[in-house]
Amino acid sequence: MKIDKDGVLEISGVKSTHLANEYGTPLLVLDEIKIMENIKRIKNVFDSADYTNYEIAYASKAFLNTELCRILQSENVSLEVVSGGELYIAFHSSFPANKIFFNGNSKANEELIMALENDAGHIIVDNEDEFRNIDKISKRLRKKAKIYFRVIPNISPDTHKYISTGQKNSKFGMPFDDMLKLIKSIKNSENLEIKGIHAHIGSQINEAEPYVELVKTFFDLLNKIRGETGVVLPEIDIGGGFGVAHSTFEKAIDIQNAIKGVIQEVRFLSNEFHYPSPKIIVEPGRYIISNAGTTLYTVGTIKKAENKKYVVIDGGMADNIRPALYGAKYEAFIANRPKEKTNLEKVTIAGRACESGDILIEDTYLPEIKPGDLLAIPSTGDYTYSMSSNYNGFLKPAIVLVKNGKHKVITRREIYDDLIKRDVENSEWR
C-alpha cells in the first residue's frame, strides 16, 4: 500500500476509495503481486541453498477460492486441503490432482472417496481408524493411495494455545509407536504407498528453532523406521505456521533464516545417519496470503461511553473473528486521508454484532474520524474470510483482486437471498 498523489491510500495502483465506491464495503482486497512475491521469497531460499528437492503446498484453510487456485497453479505451488469443501474447490478449479495434499484429523468416508476417485496425489494419515478406512476404500476403488503419517512431535512452540498443534496431548497426529505398527502392517501393500512423515507444530511461529527441532525429531524417527522395517522414506513435511506480523505488535519470522536452518539440519543429519536427503515439503498459508489482504470498512456511528470513544464500522467479527477468538492485534488507517497525523485521539474500532466482544482494535490512535470515512485494516488476507459467518444475518463481503492498477471481483458479495436459499419451506413431517 502507498499514498497516491491525491493523498488517498492505494493498493497495487488502485485507489481504495474507488474500490469502496465501486464494490461497497466491507471489502476484502487481495494484491496478486504480494501473493506472488511471498511465494517467490520461499522459493528463493531453497534455490539459493541449491536444495532443489522441495515442494510448497499452500495451506488453503487460510483462504481459498477458485481464483487463488489459478494463481497458485501458475506459480507451480501445490495445495494442502483439510475438508471435502476445500477438495471440491480445488477439483472444480481444475487444480492438478497430483499436487493436492489431503490433511485433517477426521476425514469422512465420502471425503476420502472423493479424494481417491479424483486421484488426489497425497493423503496425510492422522490416526489408525483413518488408516483402516483409506486402506479399505482404496482397495474397493482399485486406487493406489500415496500416504504420509502425521506424527505427534511433542514440540510446543511459543504461540497461542488455540493454534499450537505439536504438543504431546494434541488432537492431531499419532504417537510414533502407533505409526511404526502401521508401517509394518503394510510394508508390501499393493494399494498403499508410504511417502513420508508429516507434522505441523502450530501457527504464528516466529523463530526458526522449533522447525530445526522438528527436523531432528524426524530423522530420529526415520532412522528408527529404517532400522525396524527396512523402509527408507523419501519425504518429510514440516507443515507451515510461519509467523507474520499483522501489526507492529507482532513479530514476523525470518523465513530465510528458518528454511535455511531446516535445509542445513537436513543435510547434516542425512550425512550423520547415512540417510538419502529427503524431499522437504512446507505448507505456508498465512505467510503467502496475509499481507496480500486489506479490508476496507465504512465508518458508521461514532459514540462515547465512559472513558471510551467507539468508532463503529460496517463490519466486525462476522468478517474477522480473529480479535475475538485469539486476541489478534491489527492497525487501522483512514484510507481517504491517510496523510493526516495531527489531532490524534484514542478510539476503539468496534463492529456491528450484538456482542460486547465485537472489537476489532482496542484503544488505537487515529486523527479525528468522521462518519463516512473509509477505514483500511491491512494484513487481513488470512483467516478472515475463511472463518467468516452470517452471525446476526450479516452478509459476507465481496473479495476483489488488484494488480498493477487493475481490479476485478473474485468472490461476489452475498445478497439477502443467500441467507435463505438453503431453507426448506412447507416441508412435510415424516
Secondary structure, 3 states (H helix, E strand, C coil): CEECCCCCEEECCEEHHHHHHHHCCCEEEEEHHHHHHHHHHHHHHHHHCCCCCEEEEEEHHHCCCHHHHHHHHHCCCEEEECCHHHHHHHHHCCCCHHHEEECCCCCCHHHHHHHHHCCCCEEEECCHHHHHHHHHHHHHHCCCEEEEEEECCCCCCCCCHHHECCCCCCCCCECHHHHHHHHHHCCCCCCEEEEEEECCCECCECCCHHHHHHHHHHHHHHHHHHHHHCCCCCEEECCCCECCCCCCCCCCCCHHHHHHHHHHHHHHHHHHCCCCCCEEEECCCHHHHHHHEEEEEEEEEEEEECCEEEEEECCCCCCCCHHHHHCCCCCCEECCCCCCCCCEEEEEEECCCCCCCCEEEEEEEEECCCCCCEEEEECCCCCCHHHCCCHHHCCCCEEEEEECCEEEEEECCCCHHHHCCCCCCCCCCC
